[in-house]
Amino acid sequence: MSPLRAILVAELRKLGHAAAGVRRESRLKIVVVATGMVLLWLVMFALAWGSLRAIDRFGVGMVGDAAVSISEVMMPRVLGIAAAVLQVMLVLSCALLAFQSYFRSAEMRLLLGTPVPLRALSLAKLAEVAFFGAWAAAYLGSPMLLAYGLVRHAPWTLYPIAAAAFLPFVVIPAALGCMLALGAAHLAPRLRRGWLVALAGVLVVGAIVLLRPRLGETRFRETVDLGRLVELSGRAHSPYLPSTWFAETLVAAARCEGAAVGFNLVMLAANAAFAGWLLGGVTDATLLGAWSALASAPGSRRRARKHAWLPRLLGGLAPPYRWLVVKDVLQFARDPAQWSQAAILFGVLALYVANMRTSPRAVSAIMWQGWITLLNTMASLLVAATLTTRFVFPLISLEGRRFWLLSLAPLPRRSLIWQKLWLSTAATAAVTGGLALLSGWRLGLPPVSLAVSLLTVLAASLGLSALAVGLGATYPNFREENPGRIVSGLGGTLCFMLSLAYVSLAAAAQTVALRWSEVARRWGLDWSAAAGIAACVAVVLLLTALATWLPLRAGIRNLERVEV
Amino acid sequence: MIRIEALTKRFGEKLAVDRLDLEVRAGEFFCFLGPNGAGKTTTIKVLTGLLRPTSGQVTVGGHDVVRKPEAAKRLLGYVPDMPFLYDRLTGRELLQLVAGLYGLPSDGLAERLDAVLATFELGGVANQLVGDLSHGMRQKLSFAATFLHEPQVVVVDEPWVGLDPRSIHRVKRFLKERTRAGLTVFMSTHTLSIAEEVADRIGIIHQGRLLALGSVDEIKGLVEHPGSLEEVFLELTQEDAA
């Protein structure tokens, strides 16, 4: 058996054991997660189908002086943009997965001690990273594919062709992600901190310079500017991008154009093969050096001294809680895999706020005003749900093999849950409350809308934190050290599903109340408007109370029973 | 100081500890011996409150470890076989965390940390991240964390892995001196020569049952031809030839 085959067989066996482990999970958890995933898939399908059908029915439109078939022009571009977004997500997630897999997994210590050729190792890592990246891409992309097939009345051959194109489509970003991880691990330990800060500064300034001309534009319009739409969508449809080849493969398959299908498939396959070959070379050249450089990074006396202010800042807390908070904060701040993902999330948030240029007052229809307000609250709540699921849910599991140390302390185990709940609530409220205020100010929301939005977001910080801490304690995974993998398990998926359900209900309550109050005010019924707002507040608080109490009770019960 | 009565622990169908009765007096150095899978670590984990007994009772200083865990834990210190600690804290920060968990007063804490770090020769690495330390250094840090709150009972599970001979000698001497000052030590080990050297009494567990209990000489007297403790151990714990 070749080394590559041996590694792949072992990886498959690991997957088999993990799949078998699902049978040992609680049925309730499996049913809730499966139902949630199906519902989410259906929502994505409905959105994709509605959008593609609207484009398909557009017919001929005037772009400048020319008559253009909007459907023919826009359909491949919409598919291409969706594919491009998936590929960007894949590159980032694969880079993180690859870093963990190359430099943080116990298996690598074993593999590097054996005479496995590094090129074989690179292919094994590529297969692993592509596999883990692919299932999420398939889940997110399949509603769009099916919707496209149905809208265009495509033949059945579209789906096997799409599956064939999907493999190289995933391999390309996976290989890029692996190379990014290897490059970062190769360069970062060699660069002084000052150089790294300067590099980050150059990237940020570059992004601002590139984006600045577009920040002044107002994108939201109540009437559609076809020429502008066609021009903007064309920017993402470059013939040099794999996402374009993938989209063109689907379009050609739907039209039964065999030659175009073959050409685009060959483009994808050839580039995937080249990316794999290139990754082999990069691995050969950098892996051992990067491994050694990371392992021999100097200790961090300076960092330790720098953080001495933290316990002083928390001086008002009782000692056990103070030091538990210090521990959680330092563990997070010193884990590049954690803070780098937080940095990416905050970068996306910054773009979101920078892109807000449409005030509800700038549009005339009440419907649009309501939608903009709702979307703003939803954005803040979704950020909170993402933050708590990604960073709070794994907190109990991350105690892992060190849980013995906390279990030995003369503290009730429930105090650990309270400490994590308040830490998470404070951090989430600071981020999402700030975001709600900032975005509300940028959008020029009316004071009542802003106040209700802020209250919803602050209440949700408590509810979502309780969900994440409670479910994290109910379904801990003490064997896994990688927070990303802890979150991607059944418990993490359940947490995200329930967080989404809570967020949707809270946002729906707010929308109904605001619409009610708007209509009531127009009819001169001020008391009814106030009652609508009060009802919204009551519903949000009730939902929050339920989302706080139920998971915390389950979490405390489980944590007090759990054996280490 | 430690009283184990009819302790049974099952993991599903597997019986790990079977009706174990044992008492360890204050100031005693007790060594717990047994082959792999005999039930030593399970007993220790029940004793420290990390596992719950299927039946039976364990008390430390008169406090039931299940019913009054916090009172029992105030008296206990535990050094595990694998020193899993917080890799992204420095040694000093880890000790500050432990001091916080045990509610030690802030006054004089810095001096106390320095003293315990010096005892285990960790002063030079106290400000390094735990993840950067060698296995032996982490093991010594476990000892330092254990003795920070001055426990009355210390439970040690196979502590010698990764320690250099000088450190082994130092830790051995330290534990022995502390037992003379009233500390109770409950130590599980496979290093029979050390057990023979330091133990006041020895217990040998095999397949979840206590096979032998007594001083080194009493244990040696249990076999027909007494030799070293190693020979006696091998004879007592040999599997039935089936």
Interface residues (C-beta under 8 A of the other chain):
Chain A: G299 S300 R301 A304 R305 H307 P311 P319 P320 R322 W323 L324 V326 K327 L330 Q331 R334 D335 G400 R401 R402 W404 L405 L406 S407 L408 A409 P410 L411 P412 R561 E563 V564
Chain B: K45 T48 G49 L50 L51 R52 P69 E70 A71 K73 R74 L76 G77 Y78 P80 M82 F84 L85 Y86 R88 L89 T90 R92 E93 Q96 L97 V98 A99 G100 L101 Y102 G103 L104 S106 N127 Q128 L129 D132 A145
